[in-house]
Amino acid sequence: MAPAEYRVESNQPLVGRLLPTAGSREYFFNDRSLAVALAAKSSSPSGQEVRVVHVPTGEIVFRKSASTRTEPGEEA
């Protein structure tokens, strides 16, 4: 089996209905779209940042923070 290409991570355990198991700080996926979708739908209890990292390069391809919210009508 090939190593996972993308890692969903946070400093605190992640929670979300779509995660395979609850309470982990890292989840690994081979599909970028799936990793980003699950990160977008997940959160950490303390509002910490959730990131998707491309494992081979270390590049952060998605980042979600509780303090980064766009109100209706605002540009992101």
N, CA, C and O atoms as a Maestro MAE file, in Angstrom:
{
 s_m_m2io_version
 :::
 2.0.0
}

f_m_ct {
 s_m_title
 :::
 protein
 m_atom[304] {
  # First column is atom index #
  i_m_mmod_type
  r_m_x_coord
  r_m_y_coord
  r_m_z_coord
  i_m_residue_number
  s_m_chain_name
  s_m_pdb_residue_name
  s_m_pdb_atom_name
  i_m_atomic_number
  :::
  1 25 0.843 -1.179 0.000 1 A "MET " " N  " 7
  2 3 0.000 0.000 0.000 1 A "MET " " CA " 6
  3 2 0.892 1.247 0.000 1 A "MET " " C  " 6
  4 15 1.849 1.322 0.771 1 A "MET " " O  " 8
  5 25 0.594 2.194 -0.833 2 A "ALA " " N  " 7
  6 3 1.372 3.423 -0.938 2 A "ALA " " CA " 6
  7 2 1.139 4.307 0.285 2 A "ALA " " C  " 6
  8 15 0.046 4.313 0.850 2 A "ALA " " O  " 8
  9 25 2.170 5.057 0.694 3 A "PRO " " N  " 7
  10 3 1.965 5.959 1.834 3 A "PRO " " CA " 6
  11 2 0.959 7.053 1.503 3 A "PRO " " C  " 6
  12 15 0.804 7.442 0.345 3 A "PRO " " O  " 8
  13 25 0.279 7.543 2.533 4 A "ALA " " N  " 7
  14 3 -0.742 8.569 2.339 4 A "ALA " " CA " 6
  15 2 -0.103 9.858 1.844 4 A "ALA " " C  " 6
  16 15 1.008 10.205 2.244 4 A "ALA " " O  " 8
  17 25 -0.807 10.559 0.978 5 A "GLU " " N  " 7
  18 3 -0.326 11.807 0.394 5 A "GLU " " CA " 6
  19 2 -0.700 13.032 1.216 5 A "GLU " " C  " 6
  20 15 0.011 14.037 1.177 5 A "GLU " " O  " 8
  21 25 -1.811 12.969 1.966 6 A "TYR " " N  " 7
  22 3 -2.321 14.142 2.675 6 A "TYR " " CA " 6
  23 2 -2.617 13.809 4.132 6 A "TYR " " C  " 6
  24 15 -3.099 12.723 4.453 6 A "TYR " " O  " 8
  25 25 -2.322 14.762 5.001 7 A "ARG " " N  " 7
  26 3 -2.554 14.602 6.430 7 A "ARG " " CA " 6
  27 2 -3.455 15.742 6.908 7 A "ARG " " C  " 6
  28 15 -3.152 16.914 6.681 7 A "ARG " " O  " 8
  29 25 -4.550 15.398 7.564 8 A "VAL " " N  " 7
  30 3 -5.404 16.374 8.230 8 A "VAL " " CA " 6
  31 2 -4.911 16.409 9.668 8 A "VAL " " C  " 6
  32 15 -4.835 15.372 10.325 8 A "VAL " " O  " 8
  33 25 -4.571 17.613 10.165 9 A "GLU " " N  " 7
  34 3 -3.967 17.694 11.493 9 A "GLU " " CA " 6
  35 2 -4.447 18.918 12.260 9 A "GLU " " C  " 6
  36 15 -4.957 19.884 11.692 9 A "GLU " " O  " 8
  37 25 -4.260 18.835 13.583 10 A "SER " " N  " 7
  38 3 -4.541 19.943 14.477 10 A "SER " " CA " 6
  39 2 -3.717 19.733 15.740 10 A "SER " " C  " 6
  40 15 -3.257 18.622 16.005 10 A "SER " " O  " 8
  41 25 -3.526 20.802 16.527 11 A "ASN " " N  " 7
  42 3 -2.815 20.678 17.793 11 A "ASN " " CA " 6
  43 2 -3.667 19.999 18.860 11 A "ASN " " C  " 6
  44 15 -3.141 19.473 19.841 11 A "ASN " " O  " 8
  45 25 -4.962 20.012 18.669 12 A "GLN " " N  " 7
  46 3 -5.906 19.395 19.601 12 A "GLN " " CA " 6
  47 2 -6.645 18.271 18.873 12 A "GLN " " C  " 6
  48 15 -6.695 18.269 17.643 12 A "GLN " " O  " 8
  49 25 -7.217 17.319 19.607 13 A "PRO " " N  " 7
  50 3 -7.980 16.258 18.960 13 A "PRO " " CA " 6
  51 2 -9.117 16.826 18.101 13 A "PRO " " C  " 6
  52 15 -9.788 17.780 18.495 13 A "PRO " " O  " 8
  53 25 -9.318 16.239 16.950 14 A "LEU " " N  " 7
  54 3 -10.347 16.693 16.014 14 A "LEU " " CA " 6
  55 2 -11.669 15.973 16.273 14 A "LEU " " C  " 6
  56 15 -11.696 14.811 16.679 14 A "LEU " " O  " 8
  57 25 -12.750 16.687 16.028 15 A "VAL " " N  " 7
  58 3 -14.078 16.101 16.140 15 A "VAL " " CA " 6
  59 2 -14.847 16.407 14.862 15 A "VAL " " C  " 6
  60 15 -14.682 17.465 14.255 15 A "VAL " " O  " 8
  61 25 -15.684 15.468 14.471 16 A "GLY " " N  " 7
  62 3 -16.511 15.639 13.284 16 A "GLY " " CA " 6
  63 2 -17.231 14.346 12.969 16 A "GLY " " C  " 6
  64 15 -16.695 13.257 13.174 16 A "GLY " " O  " 8
  65 25 -18.438 14.473 12.475 17 A "ARG " " N  " 7
  66 3 -19.240 13.282 12.179 17 A "ARG " " CA " 6
  67 2 -18.641 12.434 11.072 17 A "ARG " " C  " 6
  68 15 -18.871 11.225 11.031 17 A "ARG " " O  " 8
  69 25 -17.878 13.041 10.176 18 A "LEU " " N  " 7
  70 3 -17.379 12.326 9.011 18 A "LEU " " CA " 6
  71 2 -16.006 11.683 9.216 18 A "LEU " " C  " 6
  72 15 -15.537 10.950 8.345 18 A "LEU " " O  " 8
  73 25 -15.364 11.945 10.342 19 A "LEU " " N  " 7
  74 3 -14.039 11.375 10.588 19 A "LEU " " CA " 6
  75 2 -14.142 9.885 10.882 19 A "LEU " " C  " 6
  76 15 -15.102 9.441 11.512 19 A "LEU " " O  " 8
  77 25 -13.150 9.101 10.425 20 A "PRO " " N  " 7
  78 3 -13.205 7.652 10.628 20 A "PRO " " CA " 6
  79 2 -13.220 7.242 12.105 20 A "PRO " " C  " 6
  80 15 -13.935 6.311 12.477 20 A "PRO " " O  " 8
  81 25 -12.445 7.922 12.944 21 A "THR " " N  " 7
  82 3 -12.443 7.683 14.386 21 A "THR " " CA " 6
  83 2 -12.333 9.038 15.071 21 A "THR " " C  " 6
  84 15 -11.692 9.950 14.548 21 A "THR " " O  " 8
  85 25 -12.940 9.169 16.212 22 A "ALA " " N  " 7
  86 3 -12.936 10.468 16.898 22 A "ALA " " CA " 6
  87 2 -11.741 10.587 17.831 22 A "ALA " " C  " 6
  88 15 -11.243 9.591 18.355 22 A "ALA " " O  " 8
  89 25 -11.288 11.819 18.030 23 A "GLY " " N  " 7
  90 3 -10.304 12.090 19.060 23 A "GLY " " CA " 6
  91 2 -8.846 12.052 18.660 23 A "GLY " " C  " 6
  92 15 -7.981 12.238 19.516 23 A "GLY " " O  " 8
  93 25 -8.539 11.821 17.412 24 A "SER " " N  " 7
  94 3 -7.143 11.806 16.975 24 A "SER " " CA " 6
  95 2 -6.727 13.210 16.538 24 A "SER " " C  " 6
  96 15 -7.578 14.043 16.227 24 A "SER " " O  " 8
  97 25 -5.431 13.468 16.516 25 A "ARG " " N  " 7
  98 3 -4.908 14.758 16.064 25 A "ARG " " CA " 6
  99 2 -4.479 14.716 14.599 25 A "ARG " " C  " 6
  100 15 -4.226 15.759 13.996 25 A "ARG " " O  " 8
  101 25 -4.397 13.517 14.027 26 A "GLU " " N  " 7
  102 3 -3.978 13.350 12.622 26 A "GLU " " CA " 6
  103 2 -4.806 12.275 11.939 26 A "GLU " " C  " 6
  104 15 -5.153 11.255 12.535 26 A "GLU " " O  " 8
  105 25 -5.112 12.531 10.676 27 A "TYR " " N  " 7
  106 3 -5.783 11.551 9.831 27 A "TYR " " CA " 6
  107 2 -5.077 11.591 8.484 27 A "TYR " " C  " 6
  108 15 -4.703 12.668 8.018 27 A "TYR " " O  " 8
  109 25 -4.889 10.446 7.856 28 A "PHE " " N  " 7
  110 3 -4.160 10.368 6.591 28 A "PHE " " CA " 6
  111 2 -5.079 9.910 5.459 28 A "PHE " " C  " 6
  112 15 -5.910 9.017 5.630 28 A "PHE " " O  " 8
  113 25 -4.904 10.553 4.287 29 A "PHE " " N  " 7
  114 3 -5.731 10.255 3.117 29 A "PHE " " CA " 6
  115 2 -4.868 10.272 1.864 29 A "PHE " " C  " 6
  116 15 -3.837 10.944 1.825 29 A "PHE " " O  " 8
  117 25 -5.283 9.546 0.855 30 A "ASN " " N  " 7
  118 3 -4.610 9.568 -0.440 30 A "ASN " " CA " 6
  119 2 -5.245 10.573 -1.390 30 A "ASN " " C  " 6
  120 15 -4.627 10.953 -2.385 30 A "ASN " " O  " 8
  121 25 -6.449 11.001 -1.107 31 A "ASP " " N  " 7
  122 3 -7.182 11.900 -1.986 31 A "ASP " " CA " 6
  123 2 -7.243 13.306 -1.385 31 A "ASP " " C  " 6
  124 15 -7.739 13.493 -0.274 31 A "ASP " " O  " 8
  125 25 -6.734 14.287 -2.129 32 A "ARG " " N  " 7
  126 3 -6.705 15.675 -1.643 32 A "ARG " " CA " 6
  127 2 -8.109 16.212 -1.393 32 A "ARG " " C  " 6
  128 15 -8.350 16.844 -0.365 32 A "ARG " " O  " 8
  129 25 -9.029 15.975 -2.304 33 A "SER " " N  " 7
  130 3 -10.400 16.481 -2.158 33 A "SER " " CA " 6
  131 2 -11.067 15.945 -0.897 33 A "SER " " C  " 6
  132 15 -11.741 16.683 -0.178 33 A "SER " " O  " 8
  133 25 -10.874 14.667 -0.638 34 A "LEU " " N  " 7
  134 3 -11.456 14.065 0.561 34 A "LEU " " CA " 6
  135 2 -10.833 14.657 1.822 34 A "LEU " " C  " 6
  136 15 -11.546 14.949 2.783 34 A "LEU " " O  " 8
  137 25 -9.528 14.837 1.830 35 A "ALA " " N  " 7
  138 3 -8.849 15.405 2.992 35 A "ALA " " CA " 6
  139 2 -9.345 16.823 3.278 35 A "ALA " " C  " 6
  140 15 -9.619 17.169 4.428 35 A "ALA " " O  " 8
  141 25 -9.460 17.638 2.236 36 A "VAL " " N  " 7
  142 3 -9.919 19.019 2.416 36 A "VAL " " CA " 6
  143 2 -11.380 19.054 2.873 36 A "VAL " " C  " 6
  144 15 -11.736 19.839 3.752 36 A "VAL " " O  " 8
  145 25 -12.210 18.219 2.287 37 A "ALA " " N  " 7
  146 3 -13.626 18.183 2.674 37 A "ALA " " CA " 6
  147 2 -13.784 17.783 4.141 37 A "ALA " " C  " 6
  148 15 -14.565 18.394 4.871 37 A "ALA " " O  " 8
  149 25 -13.053 16.770 4.565 38 A "LEU " " N  " 7
  150 3 -13.157 16.345 5.959 38 A "LEU " " CA " 6
  151 2 -12.592 17.396 6.906 38 A "LEU " " C  " 6
  152 15 -13.135 17.603 7.992 38 A "LEU " " O  " 8
  153 25 -11.518 18.056 6.514 39 A "ALA " " N  " 7
  154 3 -10.961 19.128 7.352 39 A "ALA " " CA " 6
  155 2 -11.941 20.287 7.464 39 A "ALA " " C  " 6
  156 15 -12.100 20.868 8.538 39 A "ALA " " O  " 8
  157 25 -12.591 20.622 6.371 40 A "ALA " " N  " 7
  158 3 -13.546 21.733 6.368 40 A "ALA " " CA " 6
  159 2 -14.745 21.438 7.271 40 A "ALA " " C  " 6
  160 15 -15.297 22.353 7.881 40 A "ALA " " O  " 8
  161 25 -15.142 20.197 7.361 41 A "LYS " " N  " 7
  162 3 -16.298 19.808 8.168 41 A "LYS " " CA " 6
  163 2 -15.933 19.460 9.606 41 A "LYS " " C  " 6
  164 15 -16.821 19.201 10.418 41 A "LYS " " O  " 8
  165 25 -14.639 19.450 9.935 42 A "SER " " N  " 7
  166 3 -14.181 19.072 11.268 42 A "SER " " CA " 6
  167 2 -13.787 20.304 12.067 42 A "SER " " C  " 6
  168 15 -13.639 21.398 11.523 42 A "SER " " O  " 8
  169 25 -13.621 20.104 13.363 43 A "SER " " N  " 7
  170 3 -13.165 21.185 14.229 43 A "SER " " CA " 6
  171 2 -12.431 20.573 15.412 43 A "SER " " C  " 6
  172 15 -12.463 19.361 15.622 43 A "SER " " O  " 8
  173 25 -11.776 21.425 16.175 44 A "SER " " N  " 7
  174 3 -11.184 20.976 17.425 44 A "SER " " CA " 6
  175 2 -11.976 21.632 18.551 44 A "SER " " C  " 6
  176 15 -12.467 22.749 18.384 44 A "SER " " O  " 8
  177 25 -12.108 20.966 19.683 45 A "PRO " " N  " 7
  178 3 -12.932 21.499 20.770 45 A "PRO " " CA " 6
  179 2 -12.504 22.888 21.237 45 A "PRO " " C  " 6
  180 15 -13.351 23.686 21.639 45 A "PRO " " O  " 8
  181 25 -11.224 23.186 21.191 46 A "SER " " N  " 7
  182 3 -10.757 24.489 21.685 46 A "SER " " CA " 6
  183 2 -10.641 25.525 20.573 46 A "SER " " C  " 6
  184 15 -10.115 26.615 20.798 46 A "SER " " O  " 8
  185 25 -11.126 25.198 19.376 47 A "GLY " " N  " 7
  186 3 -11.111 26.153 18.281 47 A "GLY " " CA " 6
  187 2 -9.754 26.314 17.614 47 A "GLY " " C  " 6
  188 15 -9.514 27.312 16.934 47 A "GLY " " O  " 8
  189 25 -8.874 25.354 17.797 48 A "GLN " " N  " 7
  190 3 -7.553 25.409 17.184 48 A "GLN " " CA " 6
  191 2 -7.656 25.253 15.666 48 A "GLN " " C  " 6
  192 15 -8.668 24.785 15.146 48 A "GLN " " O  " 8
  193 25 -6.614 25.645 14.980 49 A "GLU " " N  " 7
  194 3 -6.546 25.561 13.526 49 A "GLU " " CA " 6
  195 2 -6.547 24.100 13.064 49 A "GLU " " C  " 6
  196 15 -5.964 23.233 13.714 49 A "GLU " " O  " 8
  197 25 -7.206 23.845 11.939 50 A "VAL " " N  " 7
  198 3 -7.203 22.532 11.286 50 A "VAL " " CA " 6
  199 2 -6.516 22.724 9.941 50 A "VAL " " C  " 6
  200 15 -6.851 23.649 9.200 50 A "VAL " " O  " 8
  201 25 -5.560 21.859 9.620 51 A "ARG " " N  " 7
  202 3 -4.764 21.989 8.396 51 A "ARG " " CA " 6
  203 2 -4.780 20.698 7.602 51 A "ARG " " C  " 6
  204 15 -4.939 19.611 8.157 51 A "ARG " " O  " 8
  205 25 -4.610 20.835 6.271 52 A "VAL " " N  " 7
  206 3 -4.340 19.704 5.404 52 A "VAL " " CA " 6
  207 2 -2.942 19.919 4.845 52 A "VAL " " C  " 6
  208 15 -2.662 20.944 4.224 52 A "VAL " " O  " 8
  209 25 -2.071 18.948 5.068 53 A "VAL " " N  " 7
  210 3 -0.673 19.043 4.662 53 A "VAL " " CA " 6
  211 2 -0.388 18.002 3.593 53 A "VAL " " C  " 6
  212 15 -0.757 16.837 3.737 53 A "VAL " " O  " 8
  213 25 0.281 18.432 2.503 54 A "HIS " " N  " 7
  214 3 0.772 17.497 1.496 54 A "HIS " " CA " 6
  215 2 2.019 16.850 2.090 54 A "HIS " " C  " 6
  216 15 3.049 17.511 2.226 54 A "HIS " " O  " 8
  217 25 1.942 15.580 2.442 55 A "VAL " " N  " 7
  218 3 2.990 14.917 3.207 55 A "VAL " " CA " 6
  219 2 4.357 14.949 2.517 55 A "VAL " " C  " 6
  220 15 5.341 15.284 3.177 55 A "VAL " " O  " 8
  221 25 4.474 14.615 1.217 56 A "PRO " " N  " 7
  222 3 5.807 14.592 0.603 56 A "PRO " " CA " 6
  223 2 6.526 15.938 0.616 56 A "PRO " " C  " 6
  224 15 7.751 15.971 0.734 56 A "PRO " " O  " 8
  225 25 5.800 17.044 0.499 57 A "THR " " N  " 7
  226 3 6.435 18.360 0.414 57 A "THR " " CA " 6
  227 2 6.310 19.183 1.694 57 A "THR " " C  " 6
  228 15 7.075 20.128 1.892 57 A "THR " " O  " 8
  229 25 5.362 18.844 2.562 58 A "GLY " " N  " 7
  230 3 5.125 19.625 3.764 58 A "GLY " " CA " 6
  231 2 4.302 20.874 3.525 58 A "GLY " " C  " 6
  232 15 4.090 21.662 4.447 58 A "GLY " " O  " 8
  233 25 3.831 21.070 2.289 59 A "GLU " " N  " 7
  234 3 3.036 22.250 1.952 59 A "GLU " " CA " 6
  235 2 1.645 22.161 2.586 59 A "GLU " " C  " 6
  236 15 0.990 21.122 2.519 59 A "GLU " " O  " 8
  237 25 1.205 23.260 3.200 60 A "ILE " " N  " 7
  238 3 -0.156 23.328 3.737 60 A "ILE " " CA " 6
  239 2 -1.069 23.703 2.578 60 A "ILE " " C  " 6
  240 15 -0.943 24.791 2.016 60 A "ILE " " O  " 8
  241 25 -1.990 22.807 2.217 61 A "VAL " " N  " 7
  242 3 -2.869 23.043 1.069 61 A "VAL " " CA " 6
  243 2 -4.232 23.572 1.487 61 A "VAL " " C  " 6
  244 15 -4.988 24.061 0.648 61 A "VAL " " O  " 8
  245 25 -4.557 23.481 2.785 62 A "PHE " " N  " 7
  246 3 -5.821 24.008 3.304 62 A "PHE " " CA " 6
  247 2 -5.620 24.325 4.776 62 A "PHE " " C  " 6
  248 15 -4.943 23.591 5.496 62 A "PHE " " O  " 8
  249 25 -6.217 25.429 5.213 63 A "ARG " " N  " 7
  250 3 -6.118 25.840 6.613 63 A "ARG " " CA " 6
  251 2 -7.448 26.447 7.028 63 A "ARG " " C  " 6
  252 15 -8.005 27.291 6.326 63 A "ARG " " O  " 8
  253 25 -7.952 26.006 8.183 64 A "LYS " " N  " 7
  254 3 -9.206 26.548 8.711 64 A "LYS " " CA " 6
  255 2 -8.990 26.909 10.173 64 A "LYS " " C  " 6
  256 15 -8.533 26.090 10.970 64 A "LYS " " O  " 8
  257 25 -9.323 28.140 10.507 65 A "SER " " N  " 7
  258 3 -9.184 28.615 11.873 65 A "SER " " CA " 6
  259 2 -10.540 29.099 12.359 65 A "SER " " C  " 6
  260 15 -11.325 29.643 11.584 65 A "SER " " O  " 8
  261 25 -10.811 28.903 13.629 66 A "ALA " " N  " 7
  262 3 -12.088 29.340 14.188 66 A "ALA " " CA " 6
  263 2 -12.220 30.850 14.132 66 A "ALA " " C  " 6
  264 15 -13.333 31.372 14.065 66 A "ALA " " O  " 8
  265 25 -11.089 31.565 14.158 67 A "SER " " N  " 7
  266 3 -11.151 33.021 14.132 67 A "SER " " CA " 6
  267 2 -11.288 33.577 12.723 67 A "SER " " C  " 6
  268 15 -11.482 34.781 12.553 67 A "SER " " O  " 8
  269 25 -11.191 32.721 11.712 68 A "THR " " N  " 7
  270 3 -11.306 33.165 10.325 68 A "THR " " CA " 6
  271 2 -12.708 32.827 9.825 68 A "THR " " C  " 6
  272 15 -12.968 31.715 9.363 68 A "THR " " O  " 8
  273 25 -13.591 33.791 9.925 69 A "ARG " " N  " 7
  274 3 -14.961 33.604 9.456 69 A "ARG " " CA " 6
  275 2 -15.315 34.715 8.499 69 A "ARG " " C  " 6
  276 15 -14.954 35.873 8.711 69 A "ARG " " O  " 8
  277 25 -16.019 34.361 7.447 70 A "THR " " N  " 7
  278 3 -16.463 35.353 6.469 70 A "THR " " CA " 6
  279 2 -17.963 35.549 6.656 70 A "THR " " C  " 6
  280 15 -18.739 34.594 6.612 70 A "THR " " O  " 8
  281 25 -18.343 36.764 6.858 71 A "GLU " " N  " 7
  282 3 -19.762 37.093 6.995 71 A "GLU " " CA " 6
  283 2 -20.395 37.184 5.609 71 A "GLU " " C  " 6
  284 15 -19.700 37.476 4.636 71 A "GLU " " O  " 8
  285 25 -21.696 36.941 5.505 72 A "PRO " " N  " 7
  286 3 -22.357 37.058 4.212 72 A "PRO " " CA " 6
  287 2 -22.120 38.442 3.603 72 A "PRO " " C  " 6
  288 15 -22.271 39.462 4.276 72 A "PRO " " O  " 8
  289 25 -21.751 38.463 2.333 73 A "GLY " " N  " 7
  290 3 -21.499 39.703 1.647 73 A "GLY " " CA " 6
  291 2 -20.055 40.168 1.682 73 A "GLY " " C  " 6
  292 15 -19.691 41.107 0.973 73 A "GLY " " O  " 8
  293 25 -19.213 39.516 2.510 74 A "GLU " " N  " 7
  294 3 -17.799 39.869 2.583 74 A "GLU " " CA " 6
  295 2 -16.997 38.993 1.643 74 A "GLU " " C  " 6
  296 15 -17.364 37.849 1.374 74 A "GLU " " O  " 8
  297 25 -15.894 39.542 1.145 75 A "GLU " " N  " 7
  298 3 -14.979 38.773 0.308 75 A "GLU " " CA " 6
  299 2 -14.035 37.998 1.210 75 A "GLU " " C  " 6
  300 15 -13.641 38.490 2.267 75 A "GLU " " O  " 8
  301 25 -13.670 36.792 0.802 76 A "ALA " " N  " 7
  302 3 -12.722 35.981 1.588 76 A "ALA " " CA " 6
  303 2 -11.299 36.336 1.237 76 A "ALA " " C  " 6
  304 15 -10.363 35.761 1.794 76 A "ALA " " O  " 8
  :::
 }
 m_bond[303] {
  # First column is bond index #
  i_m_from
  i_m_to
  i_m_order
  :::
  1 1 2 1
  2 2 3 1
  3 3 4 2
  4 3 5 1
  5 5 6 1
  6 6 7 1
  7 7 8 2
  8 7 9 1
  9 9 10 1
  10 10 11 1
  11 11 12 2
  12 11 13 1
  13 13 14 1
  14 14 15 1
  15 15 16 2
  16 15 17 1
  17 17 18 1
  18 18 19 1
  19 19 20 2
  20 19 21 1
  21 21 22 1
  22 22 23 1
  23 23 24 2
  24 23 25 1
  25 25 26 1
  26 26 27 1
  27 27 28 2
  28 27 29 1
  29 29 30 1
  30 30 31 1
  31 31 32 2
  32 31 33 1
  33 33 34 1
  34 34 35 1
  35 35 36 2
  36 35 37 1
  37 37 38 1
  38 38 39 1
  39 39 40 2
  40 39 41 1
  41 41 42 1
  42 42 43 1
  43 43 44 2
  44 43 45 1
  45 45 46 1
  46 46 47 1
  47 47 48 2
  48 47 49 1
  49 49 50 1
  50 50 51 1
  51 51 52 2
  52 51 53 1
  53 53 54 1
  54 54 55 1
  55 55 56 2
  56 55 57 1
  57 57 58 1
  58 58 59 1
  59 59 60 2
  60 59 61 1
  61 61 62 1
  62 62 63 1
  63 63 64 2
  64 63 65 1
  65 65 66 1
  66 66 67 1
  67 67 68 2
  68 67 69 1
  69 69 70 1
  70 70 71 1
  71 71 72 2
  72 71 73 1
  73 73 74 1
  74 74 75 1
  75 75 76 2
  76 75 77 1
  77 77 78 1
  78 78 79 1
  79 79 80 2
  80 79 81 1
  81 81 82 1
  82 82 83 1
  83 83 84 2
  84 83 85 1
  85 85 86 1
  86 86 87 1
  87 87 88 2
  88 87 89 1
  89 89 90 1
  90 90 91 1
  91 91 92 2
  92 91 93 1
  93 93 94 1
  94 94 95 1
  95 95 96 2
  96 95 97 1
  97 97 98 1
  98 98 99 1
  99 99 100 2
  100 99 101 1
  101 101 102 1
  102 102 103 1
  103 103 104 2
  104 103 105 1
  105 105 106 1
  106 106 107 1
  107 107 108 2
  108 107 109 1
  109 109 110 1
  110 110 111 1
  111 111 112 2
  112 111 113 1
  113 113 114 1
  114 114 115 1
  115 115 116 2
  116 115 117 1
  117 117 118 1
  118 118 119 1
  119 119 120 2
  120 119 121 1
  121 121 122 1
  122 122 123 1
  123 123 124 2
  124 123 125 1
  125 125 126 1
  126 126 127 1
  127 127 128 2
  128 127 129 1
  129 129 130 1
  130 130 131 1
  131 131 132 2
  132 131 133 1
  133 133 134 1
  134 134 135 1
  135 135 136 2
  136 135 137 1
  137 137 138 1
  138 138 139 1
  139 139 140 2
  140 139 141 1
  141 141 142 1
  142 142 143 1
  143 143 144 2
  144 143 145 1
  145 145 146 1
  146 146 147 1
  147 147 148 2
  148 147 149 1
  149 149 150 1
  150 150 151 1
  151 151 152 2
  152 151 153 1
  153 153 154 1
  154 154 155 1
  155 155 156 2
  156 155 157 1
  157 157 158 1
  158 158 159 1
  159 159 160 2
  160 159 161 1
  161 161 162 1
  162 162 163 1
  163 163 164 2
  164 163 165 1
  165 165 166 1
  166 166 167 1
  167 167 168 2
  168 167 169 1
  169 169 170 1
  170 170 171 1
  171 171 172 2
  172 171 173 1
  173 173 174 1
  174 174 175 1
  175 175 176 2
  176 175 177 1
  177 177 178 1
  178 178 179 1
  179 179 180 2
  180 179 181 1
  181 181 182 1
  182 182 183 1
  183 183 184 2
  184 183 185 1
  185 185 186 1
  186 186 187 1
  187 187 188 2
  188 187 189 1
  189 189 190 1
  190 190 191 1
  191 191 192 2
  192 191 193 1
  193 193 194 1
  194 194 195 1
  195 195 196 2
  196 195 197 1
  197 197 198 1
  198 198 199 1
  199 199 200 2
  200 199 201 1
  201 201 202 1
  202 202 203 1
  203 203 204 2
  204 203 205 1
  205 205 206 1
  206 206 207 1
  207 207 208 2
  208 207 209 1
  209 209 210 1
  210 210 211 1
  211 211 212 2
  212 211 213 1
  213 213 214 1
  214 214 215 1
  215 215 216 2
  216 215 217 1
  217 217 218 1
  218 218 219 1
  219 219 220 2
  220 219 221 1
  221 221 222 1
  222 222 223 1
  223 223 224 2
  224 223 225 1
  225 225 226 1
  226 226 227 1
  227 227 228 2
  228 227 229 1
  229 229 230 1
  230 230 231 1
  231 231 232 2
  232 231 233 1
  233 233 234 1
  234 234 235 1
  235 235 236 2
  236 235 237 1
  237 237 238 1
  238 238 239 1
  239 239 240 2
  240 239 241 1
  241 241 242 1
  242 242 243 1
  243 243 244 2
  244 243 245 1
  245 245 246 1
  246 246 247 1
  247 247 248 2
  248 247 249 1
  249 249 250 1
  250 250 251 1
  251 251 252 2
  252 251 253 1
  253 253 254 1
  254 254 255 1
  255 255 256 2
  256 255 257 1
  257 257 258 1
  258 258 259 1
  259 259 260 2
  260 259 261 1
  261 261 262 1
  262 262 263 1
  263 263 264 2
  264 263 265 1
  265 265 266 1
  266 266 267 1
  267 267 268 2
  268 267 269 1
  269 269 270 1
  270 270 271 1
  271 271 272 2
  272 271 273 1
  273 273 274 1
  274 274 275 1
  275 275 276 2
  276 275 277 1
  277 277 278 1
  278 278 279 1
  279 279 280 2
  280 279 281 1
  281 281 282 1
  282 282 283 1
  283 283 284 2
  284 283 285 1
  285 285 286 1
  286 286 287 1
  287 287 288 2
  288 287 289 1
  289 289 290 1
  290 290 291 1
  291 291 292 2
  292 291 293 1
  293 293 294 1
  294 294 295 1
  295 295 296 2
  296 295 297 1
  297 297 298 1
  298 298 299 1
  299 299 300 2
  300 299 301 1
  301 301 302 1
  302 302 303 1
  303 303 304 2
  :::
 }
}
